[in-house]
Amino acid sequence: MRSTHWNLIFAGSSLFYLFSLAYRPYPMDFLFKALPILWLMLLVLRNATSNKYLLLLALAFSATGDIFLALPIKHSFELGLGAFLLAQLTYATNFWRFRHWQPWKLWPLLAVLLFAVLMLWQLLPKLDAMRLPVLAYMLVICSMATMAVLANRSGHWLLFGAASFLVSDALLAWNLFIQPFPFSAYAVMLTYYLAQLCLVNGALKIAPMADEGRHAPR
């Protein structure tokens, strides 16, 4: 099956979960939340080359985080945060392998730095006991975004993916620690699914370019 078909299936299952948010909780809702990420894992299995296993690992951690955050269990947020921290570390490790500096990348890197400063300025007074875990996660997701910028070579999949992940987590943190806002679950999940879609498709585009570069005549 071509990657376009997997992307369409991913989009369909993402929309299904977004529409189902109005009916939560319902039986097995945590599986429907993670299902789009599982479709992306199938996309990676069928299309990835040298970065297949790191992508699968990042998506597996993400799906685990989705399930933890959806389950009504003790410490679900902390468990979900830990799973996503590992997902971001895996993404960052993968993107670092394909780093390629270009002068224009200075601007998105400065945007990532500005995002981190503004979010910390808003969040630090509100975090209390969650200060260290959230700070650690902020450091890791900003590292992932930095590596995504550095790895970007053609198109803007990775840039959109990193930006969408930052926005999604910023919305989640704002809703949890600063001020709840209407339709927050829809905004968080929409930007989250968009982030995963863009990061995976961007990673699939950079890997063949890197492989060709290694085998090119010197």
C-alpha angles and dihedrals in degrees: 000000000000120000090247090062093050090049090053091049089049091051092049095050091045091053090047091055092046091053090046093057089088089063100046132162097051131142114295093357089148090063092052088050092055096038096089090055090052089055088054089053089056089049089054093047091054100040114022123100124181097359097048100114097046090049091049090049093050091050092046090054089047093052089048090052091049091054095046092050092049097048119092094229135125114277092008091146094051092047091047092047090052092050092050091046088059090046091053092047090052093048090048092050091050095048092047089065090063100042116150122173121223125167095239089063090074090079098056089043089056088048090055090050091049090049091052093049094048094046093048090048090055099038107040096075090051104044103078108163092007093059099104097043093047093045090051091050092047090054092049098046091048088051089052091050091048092051091047090055092048093048095049111112111150128022123351105269094119093045092051091044095051092044092049092050091051091049093047094051092043090054091048093049092046092051093047103039109020116025130340112231134193119275091008093147091055093048094046096047096042093054091041095054090045089052094052092046092051096043093051095045091045091051091050089055098049098047098067090046091054092047092051089050092055092051097042118113113267 
